[in-house]
Amino acid sequence: MSITRSQQALFTPVRMGKLELRNRIVMAPLTRMRAANSGHAPTELHAEYYAQRASAGLIIGECTEISPDAYGWADTPGLWNAEQVRGWRGVTDAVHNKGSFMYAQLWHTGAMSHPDFFDGALPMSASNVNPEQESVTPSGRKPTVAPRPMSRDEIRQTVTDFGTAAKNAMEAGFDGVQIQANYLYLIAQFLNSATNLRRDEYGGSTVNRARFLFEIVETVLEFVEPGRVGIKIGPMNVSRVAFVANADTLPDMGTS
């Protein structure tokens, strides 16, 4: 007996947190570089793009910077001001009109950014360790540089910025948020013992290196209910120096 599409598990509804998804297909976040405007705001092209993909049960939007300090990938959108919120509202309305849900992915690039984004100033990170990757700048890909270590005040401000972006995401009509704590970006730079050489309460032990992430989660939960918050996280293993798997990689993931 043949199985119809409606009988296949992939196309059946599923509960995810507070959401009842109409199927089990989740669209992963994909950096689009289509916010090519001075305000880093989503446009009608974003709304069209995501509406075309709204047959998925859930869409996780492209990485979206939480603040000007977080910016580090050319022509990507933000979630720190009213113009950006209005732009994203057009996107979420388009997705909802097609019967799907959408999460915002909150992003700080940290050392993956480049001085070109900051009028020559260094990007910030946990420590002054060059991740030895490539930054996508307005004039093309360029080698990353050694960033400057964040002060405690800058850490506190960044935690606040994640909360503000989460609040803005809900005002923009998103159904939840995903915190980008994976791959090569700021939170991962704190978690990784190769890129976090700090000697204060944010460095050293696994618990200390995870403190930044935990503070971000607690702040985001002030604005978004727990059933609508996710974290993208996992052990990183790439072939370039700073992010090659080390003795802490798997134990850190198990602990956090």
LUMFI-183558 format. One record per residue (C-alpha): residue in three letters; y negated, x, z negated. Coordinates in steps of 0.02 Angstrom, whole numbers. Layout:
<'ALA', <Y, X, Z>> ...
This chain:
<'MET', <0, 0, 0>> <'SER', <-168, 73, 50>> <'ILE', <-307, 87, -79>> <'THR', <-475, 17, -32>> <'ARG', <-635, 112, -67>> <'SER', <-680, -8, -208>> <'GLN', <-514, 31, -293>> <'GLN', <-537, 220, -289>> <'ALA', <-588, 290, -459>> <'LEU', <-733, 387, -384>> <'PHE', <-818, 225, -333>> <'THR', <-790, 129, -495>> <'PRO', <-925, 105, -628>> <'VAL', <-933, 221, -778>> <'ARG', <-1035, 226, -938>> <'MET', <-1138, 385, -962>> <'GLY', <-1242, 386, -1121>> <'LYS', <-1359, 238, -1109>> <'LEU', <-1328, 210, -924>> <'GLU', <-1199, 106, -834>> <'LEU', <-1176, 200, -670>> <'ARG', <-1113, 100, -522>> <'ASN', <-1002, 244, -469>> <'ARG', <-949, 417, -530>> <'ILE', <-1047, 517, -402>> <'VAL', <-1186, 626, -473>> <'MET', <-1306, 716, -358>> <'ALA', <-1338, 891, -422>> <'PRO', <-1515, 963, -432>> <'LEU', <-1569, 1054, -275>> <'THR', <-1731, 1152, -261>> <'ARG', <-1824, 1078, -111>> <'MET', <-1991, 1172, -102>> <'ARG', <-2081, 1017, -37>> <'ALA', <-2223, 1007, -163>> <'ALA', <-2334, 1111, -50>> <'ASN', <-2498, 1055, -126>> <'SER', <-2620, 1128, -252>> <'GLY', <-2569, 1004, -387>> <'HIS', <-2382, 1041, -372>> <'ALA', <-2355, 852, -364>> <'PRO', <-2213, 757, -279>> <'THR', <-2261, 669, -118>> <'GLU', <-2198, 524, -12>> <'LEU', <-2076, 648, 66>> <'HIS', <-1994, 670, -104>> <'ALA', <-1978, 481, -124>> <'GLU', <-1900, 465, 49>> <'TYR', <-1780, 608, 18>> <'TYR', <-1714, 542, -148>> <'ALA', <-1707, 361, -88>> <'GLN', <-1594, 419, 54>> <'ARG', <-1473, 486, -76>> <'ALA', <-1479, 342, -199>> <'SER', <-1304, 281, -159>> <'ALA', <-1250, 406, -294>> <'GLY', <-1227, 332, -467>> <'LEU', <-1348, 461, -538>> <'ILE', <-1470, 584, -461>> <'ILE', <-1523, 738, -558>> <'GLY', <-1690, 788, -486>> <'GLU', <-1737, 961, -429>> <'CYS', <-1792, 1090, -557>> <'THR', <-1966, 1041, -616>> <'GLU', <-2082, 1159, -709>> <'ILE', <-2142, 1105, -880>> <'SER', <-2310, 1195, -876>> <'PRO', <-2417, 1314, -773>> <'ASP', <-2344, 1459, -875>> <'ALA', <-2170, 1404, -823>> <'TYR', <-2207, 1410, -638>> <'GLY', <-2105, 1533, -537>> <'TRP', <-2038, 1460, -374>> <'ALA', <-2154, 1424, -229>> <'ASP', <-2192, 1242, -185>> <'THR', <-2089, 1165, -324>> <'PRO', <-2154, 1015, -423>> <'GLY', <-2213, 1005, -603>> <'LEU', <-2216, 878, -743>> <'TRP', <-2365, 931, -847>> <'ASN', <-2510, 824, -784>> <'ALA', <-2556, 647, -733>> <'GLU', <-2554, 681, -546>> <'GLN', <-2376, 744, -556>> <'VAL', <-2323, 595, -662>> <'ARG', <-2395, 477, -530>> <'GLY', <-2303, 570, -393>> <'TRP', <-2138, 561, -486>> <'ARG', <-2165, 376, -521>> <'GLY', <-2161, 347, -333>> <'VAL', <-1996, 441, -325>> <'THR', <-1911, 351, -470>> <'ASP', <-1970, 182, -406>> <'ALA', <-1891, 220, -237>> <'VAL', <-1727, 271, -319>> <'HIS', <-1724, 119, -434>> <'ASN', <-1759, 3, -288>> <'LYS', <-1599, 69, -210>> <'GLY', <-1501, 31, -369>> <'SER', <-1476, 207, -435>> <'PHE', <-1534, 308, -586>> <'MET', <-1625, 475, -594>> <'TYR', <-1644, 614, -723>> <'ALA', <-1780, 747, -722>> <'GLN', <-1725, 927, -741>> <'LEU', <-1846, 1023, -852>> <'TRP', <-1873, 1204, -803>> <'HIS', <-1957, 1364, -859>> <'THR', <-1924, 1512, -745>> <'GLY', <-1971, 1649, -869>> <'ALA', <-1937, 1823, -799>> <'MET', <-1881, 1749, -633>> <'SER', <-2064, 1716, -597>> <'HIS', <-2182, 1846, -525>> <'PRO', <-2360, 1912, -552>> <'ASP', <-2410, 1829, -388>> <'PHE', <-2406, 1662, -480>> <'PHE', <-2522, 1723, -619>> <'ASP', <-2659, 1820, -530>> <'GLY', <-2569, 1983, -563>> <'ALA', <-2521, 1951, -745>> <'LEU', <-2341, 1975, -798>> <'PRO', <-2226, 1826, -820>> <'MET', <-2156, 1798, -995>> <'SER', <-1980, 1807, -1064>> <'ALA', <-1882, 1845, -1221>> <'SER', <-1901, 2033, -1195>> <'ASN', <-1968, 2155, -1066>> <'VAL', <-1803, 2164, -969>> <'ASN', <-1814, 2152, -780>> <'PRO', <-1677, 2031, -723>> <'GLU', <-1671, 2128, -559>> <'GLN', <-1664, 1974, -450>> <'GLU', <-1781, 1902, -320>> <'SER', <-1927, 1787, -354>> <'VAL', <-1973, 1657, -222>> <'THR', <-2162, 1682, -208>> <'PRO', <-2288, 1595, -93>> <'SER', <-2277, 1745, 25>> <'GLY', <-2088, 1762, 22>> <'ARG', <-1951, 1835, -86>> <'LYS', <-2003, 1983, -193>> <'PRO', <-1911, 2088, -324>> <'THR', <-1936, 2029, -502>> <'VAL', <-2029, 2140, -625>> <'ALA', <-2011, 2180, -809>> <'PRO', <-2092, 2030, -899>> <'ARG', <-2192, 2034, -1059>> <'PRO', <-2106, 1978, -1221>> <'MET', <-2165, 1809, -1285>> <'SER', <-2258, 1801, -1448>> <'ARG', <-2205, 1676, -1581>> <'ASP', <-2357, 1571, -1537>> <'GLU', <-2305, 1570, -1354>> <'ILE', <-2128, 1520, -1403>> <'ARG', <-2196, 1376, -1506>> <'GLN', <-2310, 1323, -1363>> <'THR', <-2166, 1327, -1240>> <'VAL', <-2060, 1219, -1356>> <'THR', <-2205, 1097, -1362>> <'ASP', <-2221, 1103, -1172>> <'PHE', <-2039, 1051, -1153>> <'GLY', <-2075, 901, -1264>> <'THR', <-2230, 855, -1166>> <'ALA', <-2136, 867, -1001>> <'ALA', <-1998, 756, -1072>> <'LYS', <-2127, 628, -1125>> <'ASN', <-2206, 636, -953>> <'ALA', <-2036, 614, -873>> <'MET', <-2010, 450, -964>> <'GLU', <-2186, 393, -917>> <'ALA', <-2142, 435, -736>> <'GLY', <-1994, 317, -743>> <'PHE', <-1850, 439, -758>> <'ASP', <-1695, 372, -844>> <'GLY', <-1669, 532, -942>> <'VAL', <-1692, 720, -938>> <'GLN', <-1583, 872, -916>> <'ILE', <-1640, 1035, -997>> <'GLN', <-1609, 1183, -882>> <'ALA', <-1529, 1312, -997>> <'ASN', <-1417, 1390, -866>> <'TYR', <-1420, 1518, -727>> <'LEU', <-1559, 1649, -734>> <'TYR', <-1705, 1557, -812>> <'LEU', <-1801, 1567, -976>> <'ILE', <-1681, 1483, -1097>> <'ALA', <-1536, 1584, -1024>> <'GLN', <-1642, 1740, -1045>> <'PHE', <-1653, 1702, -1231>> <'LEU', <-1467, 1664, -1245>> <'ASN', <-1409, 1822, -1155>> <'SER', <-1397, 1976, -1265>> <'ALA', <-1432, 2086, -1113>> <'THR', <-1604, 2006, -1084>> <'ASN', <-1647, 1964, -1265>> <'LEU', <-1680, 2123, -1364>> <'ARG', <-1790, 2040, -1496>> <'ARG', <-1779, 2089, -1679>> <'ASP', <-1856, 1930, -1750>> <'GLU', <-1779, 1759, -1784>> <'TYR', <-1756, 1730, -1597>> <'GLY', <-1649, 1885, -1565>> <'GLY', <-1494, 1975, -1625>> <'SER', <-1356, 1853, -1676>> <'THR', <-1293, 1711, -1569>> <'VAL', <-1374, 1588, -1688>> <'ASN', <-1543, 1674, -1673>> <'ARG', <-1534, 1687, -1483>> <'ALA', <-1491, 1502, -1474>> <'ARG', <-1634, 1453, -1591>> <'PHE', <-1757, 1432, -1446>> <'LEU', <-1641, 1309, -1358>> <'PHE', <-1608, 1211, -1517>> <'GLU', <-1794, 1196, -1553>> <'ILE', <-1822, 1133, -1375>> <'VAL', <-1685, 1003, -1393>> <'GLU', <-1754, 941, -1558>> <'THR', <-1928, 925, -1482>> <'VAL', <-1866, 835, -1326>> <'LEU', <-1772, 712, -1437>> <'GLU', <-1939, 661, -1513>> <'PHE', <-1981, 581, -1344>> <'VAL', <-1813, 539, -1265>> <'GLU', <-1668, 453, -1353>> <'PRO', <-1509, 558, -1372>> <'GLY', <-1407, 454, -1250>> <'ARG', <-1527, 504, -1112>> <'VAL', <-1536, 693, -1141>> <'GLY', <-1421, 822, -1063>> <'ILE', <-1415, 1012, -1060>> <'LYS', <-1359, 1117, -912>> <'ILE', <-1277, 1270, -987>> <'GLY', <-1131, 1387, -954>> <'PRO', <-1077, 1569, -954>> <'MET', <-1167, 1665, -817>> <'ASN', <-1083, 1797, -712>> <'VAL', <-1176, 1868, -563>> <'SER', <-1163, 2037, -483>> <'ARG', <-1337, 2097, -527>> <'VAL', <-1371, 2203, -681>> <'ALA', <-1446, 2094, -817>> <'PHE', <-1336, 1942, -795>> <'VAL', <-1165, 2023, -774>> <'ALA', <-1044, 1946, -899>> <'ASN', <-1036, 2045, -1061>> <'ALA', <-939, 2040, -1224>> <'ASP', <-1051, 1901, -1291>> <'THR', <-1044, 1787, -1139>> <'LEU', <-896, 1674, -1180>> <'PRO', <-911, 1684, -1371>> <'ASP', <-1094, 1632, -1357>> <'MET', <-1048, 1478, -1257>> <'GLY', <-913, 1432, -1380>> <'THR', <-1031, 1447, -1527>> <'SER', <-1180, 1358, -1450>> 
